[in-house]
Amino acid sequence: MINEKIDHHFNELSPVDFNIFQGEALLPKLQKQNVNLKKAKALQDHIQVIMEQVETVVEQQDEHLAVVYNFLSEKEQSDYLEFLKNLEKDVSNYIALLTK
């Protein structure tokens, strides 16, 4: 209960703005760090799981997940989904480069 109140307090004071990450690309960072294929695929899987969850919330398909993500406004949920899609696209492109 106390954790929920603390989270609510801070979320009210500092809304999440995923748009601040627009223009940032993960692909160059993956290349610079020379991430191996196994780690890249694990990262892709992790992003896809979260992306699927957020997508069901945005499309209002899962009431239980909606409760989990209710700290984000509807706009923030949509922005988060777009952010995750951009990350996933970059990881997919990186994996494609590794498997050429």
N, CA, C and O atoms as a MOPAC input file, in Angstrom:
PM7 MOZYME 1SCF
protein

 N      0.81400 1    -1.19300 1     0.00000 1
 C      0.00000 1     0.00000 1     0.00000 1
 C      0.86300 1     1.26400 1     0.00000 1
 O      0.60000 1     2.20500 1    -0.74900 1
 N      1.87700 1     1.27300 1     0.83300 1
 C      2.72600 1     2.45900 1     0.89300 1
 C      3.48000 1     2.64900 1    -0.42300 1
 O      3.67300 1     3.77700 1    -0.87700 1
 N      3.90700 1     1.53400 1    -1.03600 1
 C      4.60800 1     1.63200 1    -2.31800 1
 C      3.71200 1     2.23800 1    -3.38800 1
 O      4.16300 1     3.03600 1    -4.21000 1
 N      2.43900 1     1.85200 1    -3.37300 1
 C      1.49300 1     2.41100 1    -4.33900 1
 C      1.34000 1     3.91200 1    -4.13900 1
 O      1.28100 1     4.66900 1    -5.10800 1
 N      1.27600 1     4.34000 1    -2.89300 1
 C      1.13400 1     5.77000 1    -2.61000 1
 C      2.38200 1     6.54200 1    -3.03900 1
 O      2.28400 1     7.63800 1    -3.59100 1
 N      3.53600 1     5.96900 1    -2.78300 1
 C      4.78500 1     6.62100 1    -3.19900 1
 C      4.83900 1     6.71000 1    -4.72000 1
 O      5.14800 1     7.76300 1    -5.27800 1
 N      4.53700 1     5.59100 1    -5.38700 1
 C      4.53400 1     5.58600 1    -6.85300 1
 C      3.55300 1     6.60900 1    -7.39600 1
 O      3.87600 1     7.36000 1    -8.31700 1
 N      2.35900 1     6.64000 1    -6.82900 1
 C      1.34100 1     7.58600 1    -7.28600 1
 C      1.84000 1     9.02100 1    -7.11300 1
 O      1.68900 1     9.85000 1    -8.01100 1
 N      2.42100 1     9.30200 1    -5.97700 1
 C      2.93200 1    10.64900 1    -5.70000 1
 C      3.96600 1    11.06700 1    -6.74000 1
 O      3.86500 1    12.15000 1    -7.31600 1
 N      4.94900 1    10.22300 1    -6.97900 1
 C      6.00300 1    10.58500 1    -7.92300 1
 C      5.49300 1    10.61000 1    -9.35900 1
 O      5.94700 1    11.42700 1   -10.16000 1
 N      4.56200 1     9.73200 1    -9.69300 1
 C      4.00900 1     9.74600 1   -11.04800 1
 C      3.19400 1    11.00300 1   -11.29600 1
 O      3.17100 1    11.52100 1   -12.41200 1
 N      2.53200 1    11.48900 1   -10.27300 1
 C      1.77200 1    12.72500 1   -10.42900 1
 C      2.70000 1    13.92400 1   -10.61000 1
 O      2.38300 1    14.86200 1   -11.34200 1
 N      3.84000 1    13.88200 1    -9.94200 1
 C      4.77200 1    15.00400 1   -10.01200 1
 C      5.64800 1    14.97400 1   -11.26000 1
 O      6.07200 1    16.02200 1   -11.74700 1
 N      5.91800 1    13.79400 1   -11.77200 1
 C      6.81500 1    13.69700 1   -12.92800 1
 C      6.26900 1    12.69900 1   -13.93900 1
 O      6.65600 1    11.53000 1   -13.93000 1
 N      5.37300 1    13.15200 1   -14.80900 1
 C      4.82300 1    12.23900 1   -15.81000 1
 C      5.92700 1    11.72600 1   -16.73400 1
 O      6.94100 1    12.39100 1   -16.94900 1
 N      5.70900 1    10.54600 1   -17.26500 1
 C      6.69100 1     9.92500 1   -18.14300 1
 C      6.52900 1    10.47800 1   -19.55000 1
 O      5.42100 1    10.51900 1   -20.08400 1
 N      7.62800 1    10.89900 1   -20.14400 1
 C      7.58500 1    11.41100 1   -21.51400 1
 C      8.53500 1    10.59000 1   -22.37200 1
 O      9.73900 1    10.84500 1   -22.40600 1
 N      7.97300 1     9.59000 1   -23.07100 1
 C      8.79600 1     8.73000 1   -23.90600 1
 C      9.22300 1     9.42900 1   -25.18500 1
 O     10.08500 1     8.92500 1   -25.90500 1
 N      8.63700 1    10.57400 1   -25.47700 1
 C      9.02500 1    11.31900 1   -26.67700 1
 C     10.43400 1    11.88800 1   -26.57700 1
 O     11.03200 1    12.24400 1   -27.59300 1
 N     10.96300 1    11.97600 1   -25.37500 1
 C     12.32200 1    12.50100 1   -25.23800 1
 C     13.34100 1    11.57400 1   -25.88400 1
 O     14.47400 1    11.97900 1   -26.14200 1
 N     12.94400 1    10.32900 1   -26.14900 1
 C     13.85400 1     9.37500 1   -26.76200 1
 C     13.75400 1     9.35800 1   -28.28200 1
 O     14.50500 1     8.63800 1   -28.93900 1
 N     12.83900 1    10.13800 1   -28.85100 1
 C     12.72200 1    10.16500 1   -30.30200 1
 C     14.02300 1    10.67300 1   -30.89700 1
 O     14.65000 1    11.59400 1   -30.37300 1
 N     14.40700 1    10.06400 1   -31.98500 1
 C     15.65300 1    10.44400 1   -32.62600 1
 C     16.83800 1     9.64600 1   -32.11100 1
 O     17.91500 1     9.67400 1   -32.70600 1
 N     16.64500 1     8.93800 1   -31.01500 1
 C     17.69200 1     8.06400 1   -30.49000 1
 C     17.56200 1     6.70900 1   -31.17100 1
 O     16.45100 1     6.21800 1   -31.37600 1
 N     18.66800 1     6.11600 1   -31.51600 1
 C     18.64600 1     4.81600 1   -32.17100 1
 C     19.45400 1     3.81700 1   -31.34900 1
 O     20.52800 1     4.13300 1   -30.83800 1
 N     18.92000 1     2.62300 1   -31.23800 1
 C     19.59800 1     1.56700 1   -30.50200 1
 C     20.62500 1     0.85800 1   -31.38500 1
 O     21.62300 1     0.34100 1   -30.88300 1
 N     20.38500 1     0.83300 1   -32.69100 1
 C     21.26800 1     0.10300 1   -33.60400 1
 C     22.73800 1     0.51500 1   -33.47300 1
 O     23.59200 1    -0.35800 1   -33.32700 1
 N     23.06200 1     1.80300 1   -33.51800 1
 C     24.48100 1     2.17500 1   -33.37100 1
 C     25.08100 1     1.75000 1   -32.02500 1
 O     26.26100 1     1.40900 1   -31.94200 1
 N     24.26600 1     1.77500 1   -30.98900 1
 C     24.75500 1     1.36600 1   -29.67000 1
 C     25.05400 1    -0.13400 1   -29.64100 1
 O     26.04600 1    -0.56300 1   -29.05200 1
 N     24.18600 1    -0.93200 1   -30.28500 1
 C     24.41800 1    -2.37400 1   -30.35700 1
 C     25.68900 1    -2.66900 1   -31.14800 1
 O     26.48000 1    -3.53600 1   -30.77600 1
 N     25.87100 1    -1.93600 1   -32.24200 1
 C     27.06500 1    -2.12800 1   -33.06400 1
 C     28.32300 1    -1.71700 1   -32.30300 1
 O     29.32900 1    -2.42600 1   -32.33400 1
 N     28.26900 1    -0.59100 1   -31.62900 1
 C     29.43300 1    -0.09700 1   -30.88700 1
 C     29.83700 1    -1.07300 1   -29.78200 1
 O     31.02300 1    -1.30500 1   -29.54700 1
 N     28.83500 1    -1.63900 1   -29.11000 1
 C     29.10100 1    -2.58500 1   -28.02400 1
 C     29.40100 1    -3.99400 1   -28.53800 1
 O     29.79100 1    -4.87600 1   -27.77300 1
 N     29.21100 1    -4.19200 1   -29.85100 1
 C     29.45900 1    -5.49500 1   -30.47600 1
 C     28.70800 1    -6.61600 1   -29.74100 1
 O     29.29000 1    -7.63900 1   -29.38100 1
 N     27.41700 1    -6.39900 1   -29.53000 1
 C     26.56900 1    -7.36000 1   -28.82400 1
 C     26.47200 1    -8.63400 1   -29.65700 1
 O     26.24000 1    -8.57900 1   -30.86500 1
 N     26.65100 1    -9.77900 1   -29.00600 1
 C     26.60400 1   -11.03400 1   -29.75600 1
 C     25.16300 1   -11.42000 1   -30.08500 1
 O     24.21500 1   -10.87200 1   -29.52400 1
 N     25.01900 1   -12.37000 1   -31.00100 1
 C     23.70600 1   -12.76400 1   -31.51000 1
 C     22.79300 1   -13.28500 1   -30.40300 1
 O     21.60800 1   -12.95400 1   -30.37200 1
 N     23.33000 1   -14.09000 1   -29.50500 1
 C     22.51700 1   -14.65600 1   -28.42400 1
 C     21.91600 1   -13.55300 1   -27.55100 1
 O     20.73200 1   -13.59700 1   -27.21500 1
 N     22.72800 1   -12.57600 1   -27.18800 1
 C     22.23700 1   -11.47100 1   -26.35800 1
 C     21.25300 1   -10.59500 1   -27.12700 1
 O     20.27000 1   -10.11600 1   -26.56300 1
 N     21.51600 1   -10.39000 1   -28.40400 1
 C     20.61200 1    -9.57600 1   -29.22200 1
 C     19.24300 1   -10.23700 1   -29.32700 1
 O     18.21500 1    -9.56600 1   -29.24100 1
 N     19.23400 1   -11.55600 1   -29.51500 1
 C     17.95300 1   -12.27500 1   -29.59400 1
 C     17.22700 1   -12.25600 1   -28.25100 1
 O     16.00200 1   -12.13800 1   -28.20800 1
 N     17.97300 1   -12.37000 1   -27.16000 1
 C     17.36100 1   -12.29900 1   -25.82500 1
 C     16.75500 1   -10.91900 1   -25.59400 1
 O     15.66500 1   -10.80000 1   -25.03500 1
 N     17.46100 1    -9.88100 1   -26.02300 1
 C     16.94200 1    -8.51700 1   -25.90600 1
 C     15.67600 1    -8.35500 1   -26.73900 1
 O     14.69700 1    -7.76200 1   -26.28400 1
 N     15.69900 1    -8.88300 1   -27.95500 1
 C     14.52900 1    -8.81100 1   -28.82800 1
 C     13.33200 1    -9.51400 1   -28.18500 1
 O     12.22500 1    -8.97600 1   -28.17900 1
 N     13.55200 1   -10.70800 1   -27.64700 1
 C     12.47200 1   -11.44900 1   -26.98700 1
 C     11.90300 1   -10.65400 1   -25.81900 1
 O     10.68700 1   -10.58100 1   -25.64300 1
 N     12.78100 1   -10.06400 1   -25.02800 1
 C     12.35400 1    -9.28000 1   -23.86300 1
 C     11.51000 1    -8.07400 1   -24.29400 1
 O     10.46000 1    -7.80400 1   -23.71100 1
 N     11.97100 1    -7.36600 1   -25.30100 1
 C     11.23300 1    -6.20000 1   -25.80200 1
 C      9.88100 1    -6.62700 1   -26.35600 1
 O      8.87700 1    -5.95000 1   -26.13400 1
 N      9.84700 1    -7.75200 1   -27.07900 1
 C      8.59400 1    -8.21000 1   -27.67400 1
 C      7.55800 1    -8.57400 1   -26.62100 1
 O      6.37000 1    -8.30700 1   -26.80200 1
 N      7.99700 1    -9.18400 1   -25.52200 1
 C      7.06300 1    -9.53100 1   -24.44200 1
 C      6.43300 1    -8.26800 1   -23.86200 1
 O      5.21700 1    -8.19800 1   -23.68700 1
 N      7.25500 1    -7.28400 1   -23.56700 1
 C      6.73700 1    -6.03200 1   -23.01200 1
 C      5.84700 1    -5.32900 1   -24.03300 1
 O      4.79900 1    -4.78600 1   -23.68600 1
 N      6.27400 1    -5.34500 1   -25.28800 1
 C      5.51200 1    -4.69300 1   -26.34800 1
 C      4.12000 1    -5.32000 1   -26.48900 1
 O      3.13000 1    -4.60900 1   -26.65500 1
 N      4.05200 1    -6.65200 1   -26.42100 1
 C      2.76000 1    -7.33700 1   -26.50100 1
 C      1.86100 1    -6.94700 1   -25.33200 1
 O      0.66000 1    -6.74500 1   -25.50900 1
 N      2.43900 1    -6.84200 1   -24.14300 1
 C      1.65800 1    -6.43900 1   -22.97400 1
 C      1.09600 1    -5.03600 1   -23.15500 1
 O     -0.09500 1    -4.80400 1   -22.95000 1
 N      1.95000 1    -4.11600 1   -23.53700 1
 C      1.51500 1    -2.72600 1   -23.68700 1
 C      0.49100 1    -2.61100 1   -24.81000 1
 O     -0.45000 1    -1.82300 1   -24.72000 1
 N      0.67600 1    -3.39600 1   -25.86400 1
 C     -0.27200 1    -3.37300 1   -26.97700 1
 C     -1.66700 1    -3.81100 1   -26.52000 1
 O     -2.66600 1    -3.21800 1   -26.92700 1
 N     -1.73700 1    -4.85000 1   -25.67400 1
 C     -3.04300 1    -5.28400 1   -25.17700 1
 C     -3.67200 1    -4.23100 1   -24.27300 1
 O     -4.89500 1    -4.10100 1   -24.22200 1
 N     -2.83900 1    -3.48300 1   -23.56300 1
 C     -3.35200 1    -2.40100 1   -22.71800 1
 C     -3.88700 1    -1.27300 1   -23.59200 1
 O     -4.99100 1    -0.77700 1   -23.36600 1
 N     -3.10400 1    -0.86900 1   -24.58900 1
 C     -3.51300 1     0.22200 1   -25.48000 1
 C     -4.80700 1    -0.13700 1   -26.20900 1
 O     -5.67500 1     0.71500 1   -26.40400 1
 N     -4.92900 1    -1.40200 1   -26.60800 1
 C     -6.12700 1    -1.85200 1   -27.32600 1
 C     -7.24500 1    -2.26800 1   -26.37600 1
 O     -8.28600 1    -2.75900 1   -26.81300 1
 N     -7.03200 1    -2.07100 1   -25.07900 1
 C     -8.01500 1    -2.35200 1   -24.03000 1
 C     -8.51700 1    -3.79500 1   -24.08800 1
 O     -9.72000 1    -4.04900 1   -24.02600 1
 N     -7.57800 1    -4.73200 1   -24.20700 1
 C     -7.92200 1    -6.14800 1   -24.29700 1
 C     -7.69900 1    -6.91000 1   -22.99300 1
 O     -8.17800 1    -8.03600 1   -22.85600 1
 N     -6.99400 1    -6.33100 1   -22.04500 1
 C     -6.66300 1    -7.04700 1   -20.81900 1
 C     -6.80400 1    -6.11500 1   -19.61400 1
 O     -5.99300 1    -5.21100 1   -19.41000 1
 N     -7.84300 1    -6.35400 1   -18.82800 1
 C     -8.10600 1    -5.50200 1   -17.66900 1
 C     -7.00600 1    -5.61100 1   -16.60900 1
 O     -6.66300 1    -4.62300 1   -15.96000 1
 N     -6.46000 1    -6.81300 1   -16.44000 1
 C     -5.42800 1    -7.00900 1   -15.41600 1
 C     -4.14900 1    -6.25200 1   -15.76600 1
 O     -3.54300 1    -5.61600 1   -14.90500 1
 N     -3.74600 1    -6.32400 1   -17.02600 1
 C     -2.56200 1    -5.56900 1   -17.43900 1
 C     -2.82200 1    -4.07000 1   -17.40700 1
 O     -1.91300 1    -3.28100 1   -17.15100 1
 N     -4.05800 1    -3.68100 1   -17.66700 1
 C     -4.40200 1    -2.25900 1   -17.60700 1
 C     -4.14800 1    -1.71300 1   -16.20600 1
 O     -3.71300 1    -0.57200 1   -16.04900 1
 N     -4.41800 1    -2.52300 1   -15.19600 1
 C     -4.16200 1    -2.11100 1   -13.81200 1
 C     -2.65700 1    -1.94500 1   -13.58600 1
 O     -2.22300 1    -1.01000 1   -12.91400 1
 N     -1.87200 1    -2.85500 1   -14.15000 1
 C     -0.41300 1    -2.79200 1   -13.98900 1
 C      0.15600 1    -1.52100 1   -14.62000 1
 O      1.06200 1    -0.89300 1   -14.07300 1
 N     -0.39200 1    -1.15500 1   -15.78000 1
 C      0.13500 1    -0.00100 1   -16.51200 1
 C     -0.67700 1     1.27800 1   -16.28000 1
 O     -0.52700 1     2.24500 1   -17.02600 1
 N     -1.53100 1     1.29100 1   -15.25900 1
 C     -2.37600 1     2.47300 1   -15.05200 1
 C     -1.60500 1     3.68900 1   -14.54500 1
 O     -2.15900 1     4.78500 1   -14.45500 1
 N     -0.33000 1     3.49900 1   -14.21500 1
 C      0.48200 1     4.66000 1   -13.82000 1
 C      0.80800 1     5.53500 1   -15.02900 1
 O      1.25900 1     6.67000 1   -14.87900 1
 N      0.57600 1     4.99700 1   -16.23000 1
 C      0.76800 1     5.76300 1   -17.46300 1
 C     -0.58200 1     6.21300 1   -17.99500 1
 O     -1.54900 1     5.45100 1   -17.96400 1
 N     -0.65500 1     7.42600 1   -18.47300 1
 C     -1.88500 1     7.88600 1   -19.12300 1
 C     -2.02900 1     7.14500 1   -20.45200 1
 O     -1.09800 1     6.46700 1   -20.88700 1
 N     -3.18700 1     7.27000 1   -21.09600 1
 C     -3.39000 1     6.60600 1   -22.38800 1
 C     -2.37200 1     7.09100 1   -23.41500 1
 O     -1.85000 1     6.29600 1   -24.19600 1
 N     -2.09000 1     8.38600 1   -23.41600 1
 C     -1.09700 1     8.91900 1   -24.35300 1
 C      0.28400 1     8.35700 1   -24.04700 1
 O      1.02100 1     7.98800 1   -24.96100 1
 N      0.63700 1     8.29100 1   -22.76700 1
 C      1.93800 1     7.74200 1   -22.38600 1
 C      2.04800 1     6.26800 1   -22.76100 1
 O      3.11600 1     5.80500 1   -23.16000 1
 N      0.94500 1     5.52900 1   -22.63400 1
 C      0.94100 1     4.12500 1   -23.04300 1
 C      1.20600 1     4.00300 1   -24.54100 1
 O      1.99200 1     3.15900 1   -24.97100 1
 N      0.55200 1     4.84200 1   -25.32500 1
 C      0.77000 1     4.83500 1   -26.78000 1
 C      2.19900 1     5.24000 1   -27.12200 1
 O      2.82900 1     4.63600 1   -27.99000 1
 N      2.70400 1     6.25200 1   -26.44800 1
 C      4.08600 1     6.68200 1   -26.67300 1
 C      5.07000 1     5.57000 1   -26.30000 1
 O      6.06000 1     5.34400 1   -26.99600 1
 N      4.78900 1     4.89000 1   -25.20700 1
 C      5.64600 1     3.78700 1   -24.76300 1
 C      5.65200 1     2.67000 1   -25.79800 1
 O      6.69800 1     2.09300 1   -26.09400 1
 N      4.47700 1     2.36800 1   -26.34700 1
 C      4.38000 1     1.33100 1   -27.37600 1
 C      5.21100 1     1.70700 1   -28.59800 1
 O      5.92400 1     0.86400 1   -29.14300 1
 N      5.12800 1     2.94600 1   -29.02800 1
 C      5.93000 1     3.40000 1   -30.17400 1
 C      7.42000 1     3.32400 1   -29.85900 1
 O      8.22100 1     2.93200 1   -30.70700 1
 N      7.78300 1     3.69700 1   -28.64900 1
 C      9.17100 1     3.61400 1   -28.20600 1
 C      9.67000 1     2.17000 1   -28.28500 1
 O     10.76100 1     1.91200 1   -28.79400 1
 N      8.86700 1     1.23400 1   -27.78200 1
 C      9.24100 1    -0.18100 1   -27.82300 1
 C      9.33800 1    -0.69400 1   -29.25400 1
 O     10.22900 1    -1.48100 1   -29.57400 1
 N      8.42400 1    -0.25000 1   -30.11500 1
 C      8.47200 1    -0.66200 1   -31.52400 1
 C      9.76200 1    -0.18900 1   -32.18300 1
 O     10.36200 1    -0.91900 1   -32.97200 1
 N     10.18700 1     1.01600 1   -31.86500 1
 C     11.44500 1     1.52900 1   -32.41600 1
 C     12.64000 1     0.71400 1   -31.91800 1
 O     13.54900 1     0.40200 1   -32.68700 1
 N     12.63000 1     0.37600 1   -30.63800 1
 C     13.70500 1    -0.45300 1   -30.09700 1
 C     13.73500 1    -1.81400 1   -30.78200 1
 O     14.79600 1    -2.30300 1   -31.17100 1
 N     12.56200 1    -2.41800 1   -30.92600 1
 C     12.47400 1    -3.74900 1   -31.52500 1
 C     12.94000 1    -3.72300 1   -32.97700 1
 O     13.60000 1    -4.65300 1   -33.43900 1
 N     12.59700 1    -2.66500 1   -33.68800 1
 C     13.02100 1    -2.53000 1   -35.08800 1
 C     14.54200 1    -2.46300 1   -35.17600 1
 O     15.14900 1    -3.10900 1   -36.03100 1
 N     15.14900 1    -1.69000 1   -34.30100 1
 C     16.60700 1    -1.58000 1   -34.30200 1
 C     17.27800 1    -2.91200 1   -33.96200 1
 O     18.27600 1    -3.28300 1   -34.58000 1
 N     16.73200 1    -3.62500 1   -32.98500 1
 C     17.30600 1    -4.92500 1   -32.62500 1
 C     17.14200 1    -5.90400 1   -33.78300 1
 O     18.06000 1    -6.66900 1   -34.08000 1
 N     15.98600 1    -5.89000 1   -34.44000 1
 C     15.76600 1    -6.76300 1   -35.60500 1
 C     16.75700 1    -6.45800 1   -36.71700 1
 O     17.30400 1    -7.37000 1   -37.33800 1
 N     16.98500 1    -5.18200 1   -36.96500 1
 C     17.95800 1    -4.79000 1   -37.99300 1
 C     19.36400 1    -5.24900 1   -37.61500 1
 O     20.13300 1    -5.68400 1   -38.47300 1
 N     19.69300 1    -5.15100 1   -36.34400 1
 C     21.00700 1    -5.58300 1   -35.87900 1
 C     21.16400 1    -7.09300 1   -36.05700 1
 O     22.20700 1    -7.56000 1   -36.51500 1
 N     20.13300 1    -7.85100 1   -35.69700 1
 C     20.17800 1    -9.31000 1   -35.85800 1
 C     20.32400 1    -9.66900 1   -37.33300 1
 O     21.06000 1   -10.59300 1   -37.68000 1
 N     19.62600 1    -8.94200 1   -38.19600 1
 C     19.74000 1    -9.18600 1   -39.63700 1
 C     21.17500 1    -8.95500 1   -40.11500 1
 O     21.68100 1    -9.70400 1   -40.95000 1
 N     21.82200 1    -7.92800 1   -39.59000 1
 C     23.22000 1    -7.66800 1   -39.95700 1
 C     24.14400 1    -8.79800 1   -39.49400 1
 O     25.08000 1    -9.17700 1   -40.19800 1
 N     23.86700 1    -9.32400 1   -38.30700 1
 C     24.70800 1   -10.39600 1   -37.77000 1
 C     24.53500 1   -11.71000 1   -38.51800 1
 O     25.46300 1   -12.51500 1   -38.59400 1
 N     23.36100 1   -11.92200 1   -39.06300 1
 C     23.06400 1   -13.21600 1   -39.69400 1
 C     23.21500 1   -13.19000 1   -41.20900 1
 O     22.80100 1   -14.13100 1   -41.88600 1
 N     23.79400 1   -12.13900 1   -41.74300 1
 C     24.02400 1   -12.07200 1   -43.19700 1
 C     25.04400 1   -13.08600 1   -43.62700 1
 O     25.36400 1   -13.17600 1   -44.81200 1

